[in-house]
Structure formats: C-alpha cells, structure tokens
Amino acid sequence: MRDAKLAIVQLQKRIDLLTAEALVLISKYPELKRVLELLSSAIALMGELLLLSPGLSHREWVKFAGLDLM
C-alpha cells in the first residue's frame, strides 16, 4: 500500500512538471494558446452538459443554456 501511494505521488509530480513545461511551450505560440483555450472551453461545456438529464427537449436545452428570450 505504501509503495502504491509513493508511486502515485511520483506520478503526480511528473504530471505537474509536464504540465508546466507544456504551458511554457504553448505560451510561445499564439495559435497553440488559442487551441488550448478552445479545448478547455469545450471540456468545461461537456462537463456541464453531462449533468443534464438525457431526456431534455431542445427547448429545455436552450432554456438551460440561458438562450431562451421568453
């Protein structure tokens, strides 16, 4: 059990390092930065949509999105 916890900590440190390195690289290229922003937005939207009931009508989707003008 202790070995597994140590392995997880080491992997998390590696993930953090790779994330930081990727963000430095992305910051050097505006087109990559824009793609990252779009992907992050899409992931956030997907997370929100997964919380919705699968049986919603198109009108309920519009209402949930705050696009219902009435």
N, C-alpha and C positions, 0 to 999 in steps of 0.2 A: 504494500500500500504506500509506503514511504517513497519507494522508487517511482511509482506512478505519479505521485504528487511532484516530485523533483523533475521528472520528465515534462510534466505539464508546465511547470514554472519556466524551465529552459525553453520550451517551445514558445511560450508566450513572449519571452524576452526576444526570441528570434523574430517572431511576428512583428513585435513593436519596432525592432531595428529595420526590418524590411519595409515596413510601412513608412517610417521616417525617410528612408532612402528613396522610396518611390515618390513621396511628396516633394522631395527636393528636386528630383528629376522632372516631375510633372510641372513644377513651378517655372522651369526653364523654357517650357514650350507652351505658349498660349493655347494652341489647338488641343493639346492633351489636357490642359486645365479645364477647358470648356467641356470636353468629353467626360471628364471626371465629374463635373458639376451636373451634367445631364444624367449620367448614370446614377449619381447619388440621389437626384430628384426622383428618378424613375423607381429606384429601390424604396424610397420613402413612400411614394404613391402606392406601390404594390403592397407594402406593409399595411397601409390604411385600408386598401381595398379588400385585403384578406379578412379584415374584421367584419365586413358586411355580410349580411345573410345572402346565401346564394340564390334565394328566390325573389330578389328585388326586381321590380319592373324598371323600365328605362326612366320613367318619371321619378321613381324613388331614387335612382342613381343621380339624376340631375339635382334633385332636392338635396340629397346628401352632400353633393359637391358645392352647394351654395349657389347654383346657377339658375335656380327657379325664381323667376321675376315676379311671380304672383304671390 
